[in-house]
């Protein structure tokens, strides 16, 4: 067993992307037997203490079924309508299926812009982190009813849109961005093939599955081509997503969602699918926070706050801040200093400098009375703080 496979046993925060051919049996109706098994596995992993985030395709297909459409719509507007109808039915399934196992589900619909904008991405991360802390299983999907990128990408792959419209807009890419945002240990891309092969196994009997890969390079991308008929992605899309995720320290497993107990067996180290480990280690986010030169200012904290940050791994609350240095906005990178000027860490601040000055030394429950609104209890939440 490779080191990468052994490390899967310790993966704590896991993003699982379920492709259209995994969620449905014909691109339209739910593949209930397969899907129920996967949900039961994910619920079991959650009960065992692991954090699970689901990124699920299938809304357009379910919308087609509800609306009685026999063929996948070519019209972008009709696809969006199908997504709007189908998403509620898709979420109803996950709520019921996870509920059977005693788990709570939360729907989060995203666009690529949500993860591309600094402030919005910070809000998404904070929401998902709180859900995970509460033991909830977030179920994510591209918000196709308002975002056309995924649907336009599907048209491009099918040859009905200009190549100029090519975007990183499918759930493979979305799941990779979410995994990076959450500093996930592992991203699992479940599809309808057993992994990446040295050649097309349908045409080459000598094609062999690649078990472990350390880097997604141009040569590896050349092995993959084409999209999937019912979904928006293909192996190329999955490798592009893997390159993004592994570059930020998240391992990626591409595996067959129809393989019995695929999640449990893979996380136990069994040689299933293609594991892409990358050369970066988890913690890239913290290093970027720690060494970035884009810091905008500083929060000066007292000794009590320093003890809470270091000993209890707490968030930085307003009560522990005695002064604010510089001008910055919500989401900017700021230093955490003591009264002598020594830097003890850096983090992404939840409030602008003027608001922070108003909150210095105050209790968190006073925030709304002082500012007129309350976004966060902490000036810097623990998951956005890197200590020196």
Secondary structure, DSSP 8 states (H G I E B T S, - for coil): --HHHHHGGG--EEEEEE-HHHHBSSSSSB-HHHHHHHHHHHHHHHHTT-EEEEEE--HHHHHHHHHT-SS---SHHHHHHHHHHHHHHHHHHHHHHHHHTT--EEEEEE-HHHHHSHHHHHHHHHHHHHHHHTT-EEEEEE-TTT--HHHHHHHHHTT-S-GGG--S-SHHHHHHHHHHHTT-SEEEEEESSSS-BSS-TTT-TT--B--EES---HHHHHT-----SSSS--HHHHHHHHHHHHHTT-EEEEEETTSTTHHHHHHTT---SEEE--S--TTHHHHHHHH-S---EEEEE-HHHHHHHHHS---EEGGGEEEEEE---TT-EEEEE-TT--EEEEEE-SS-HHHHHHHTT--GGGHHHHHS--S-SEEE-GGGEEE-
